[in-house]
Amino acid sequence: MATKPTSNSLNDRVREVIDLIRPAVQSDGGDIELVEVTQDGIVKIRMHGACVGCPSSDMTLRIGIERTLRERIPEVLRVESIC
């Protein structure tokens, strides 16, 4: 069973989960930057490095990042990648 983040604020909890995901993305030469977490549960991130322009970045976003965030933090409705 996955452990849940320990912080209270939505922003802090999202940041903690992204920090757990980050090493996997970095191992492929990319990175993730948390830009914003809206009050209505939208997480906005920016992809860096090898993720920019990579054909697999949308799959990484949807299957890896969004799924993990939504499983661990029910308030997260979706994740958007911004430029």
C-alpha positions in Angstrom: 0.0 0.0 0.0 1.3 3.4 -0.9 2.1 5.9 1.9 0.3 9.1 1.9 2.1 12.5 2.2 2.2 13.9 5.7 1.8 17.6 5.1 -1.6 19.3 5.3 -1.7 21.9 2.5 -2.6 20.6 -0.9 0.4 22.4 -2.4 2.8 20.7 0.0 1.3 17.3 -0.5 1.5 17.7 -4.3 5.2 18.8 -4.0 6.0 15.7 -1.8 4.5 13.3 -4.4 6.3 15.1 -7.3 9.6 14.8 -5.3 8.9 11.0 -5.2 8.3 10.9 -9.0 11.2 13.2 -9.9 14.1 10.7 -9.7 12.5 8.5 -12.3 12.0 11.4 -14.7 15.6 12.6 -14.0 17.0 9.2 -14.8 15.7 9.7 -18.3 17.3 13.1 -18.6 14.2 15.2 -17.8 12.8 17.0 -14.8 9.5 18.3 -13.5 8.7 21.7 -12.0 5.6 22.3 -10.0 4.2 25.6 -11.2 0.8 25.8 -9.5 -1.8 23.9 -7.7 -5.2 25.6 -8.1 -7.9 25.5 -5.5 -10.1 23.4 -7.8 -7.5 20.6 -7.9 -5.6 21.3 -11.1 -1.9 20.7 -10.9 0.2 22.7 -13.4 3.7 21.4 -14.1 6.5 22.3 -16.5 8.6 19.6 -18.1 12.4 20.2 -18.5 15.4 18.7 -20.2 14.8 15.6 -22.3 11.1 15.7 -21.6 10.7 18.8 -23.7 9.6 17.6 -27.2 9.8 13.9 -26.2 7.0 11.9 -27.8 6.6 10.0 -24.6 6.2 13.1 -22.4 2.4 13.0 -22.7 2.3 9.4 -21.6 4.7 10.2 -18.7 2.4 13.0 -17.7 -0.9 11.0 -17.9 0.2 7.5 -16.8 3.0 8.4 -14.5 2.5 11.8 -12.9 -1.2 12.3 -13.0 -2.2 8.8 -12.0 0.3 8.8 -9.1 -0.9 12.2 -7.9 -4.6 11.2 -8.2 -4.0 7.9 -6.3 -2.2 9.6 -3.4 -4.2 12.9 -3.3 -7.9 12.6 -4.0 -8.3 16.4 -4.3 -6.2 16.4 -7.5 -8.5 16.2 -10.5 -6.0 16.5 -13.3 -2.5 17.6 -14.3 -1.6 20.0 -17.0 1.7 20.6 -18.6 2.5 24.2 -19.4 5.2 25.8 -21.5 
